[in-house]
Amino acid sequence: MSHQPFFDHGTSSVRFWVEIDSNWVAASIRREVLHYFYRSDAHGEDPMDTYRSHSQDIEEAVRRRVAQGAREPVIIREPDLPVL
């Protein structure tokens, strides 16, 4: 199975996997969260570009959620992301 992130048009989400303790955890973040949290002043941005630019912060949010007991697939929301 490939662990490359991709944009899922059906859910308007970037789907990706994060390795935690040698296990791959499925996660996603919606286009709207990426837009409003990271690029609210942009128009027509590619959600994959935004995800790639901030993947370290987003993956850390997944790790925090899993440590708090979240089960996969972990859905990242604005409150899960660090204050900019």
N, C-alpha and C positions, 0 to 999 in steps of 0.2 A: 504494500500500500504506500502510495506517495504521501509525503507529509508537506507538500508544497501548498502555501496558502493560495486560495482562489476566491473569486467573487461569484457568489451564488445569486443569480438574478431572481430566482423564485422567492427568496427571503430578503433580498436587498442587503445581504450581509457578506462580509469577508469571513470565510471559514478557514481555520488554521489549527495547528497542533503545537503543543508545548511539551517538551520533555521534562518530566518531573520524576525524580527517583527511578530512572531507567524505564519509565512508562510514558507513552504518548497520550496526552489528554486533549480531546477535541474541544474546540472553543470557537466562538464567533463574536463579531461585533458588527452592529448595523451601520449602514452607510450614513444614516442620520446622526448617529453618535460620533462617528469620525468627522463628519462635516461640522457639526455645531461645537464640538469640543476643541478640535484642532484647527479648522479652517473656515470659521463662520463668515469670514469676509470674502471667500472665494466663490466663484461661480463655475459650475461644470467640471469640478475637479474629479479626478479618477480616484475612487476609494482605495484602490490597490496602492497607488502612489502614497496616499496619506497613511495607509497602514504600514507600508515599508518604512516611511520616515519616522514612525513612532512605535515600531514593533517591539522595541525593548521595553518601553513603558507598558504597552498592552500585555505583553507576555508576563511581566511582573505582576500585573493586576490578576492574571489567571492564577499565578502561583499563590498570591494572597488569598484568593477566593477558595482555592483547593485546600489551603492550610486551615481555612475557617470552616471546612466541611462541605463545600459545594461539590456536587456530582456532575459528571459530564453528560451532555455537552455544557461547558461553562459559557454563559452568555454575559459578555462584558457590557456594563451600562456606564453612563457618565459618572455616577458616584464611586465607581470602582477605580477610576483613573486618578492619577496624582494631580494635585493642584498645580496649575501652571504659573 
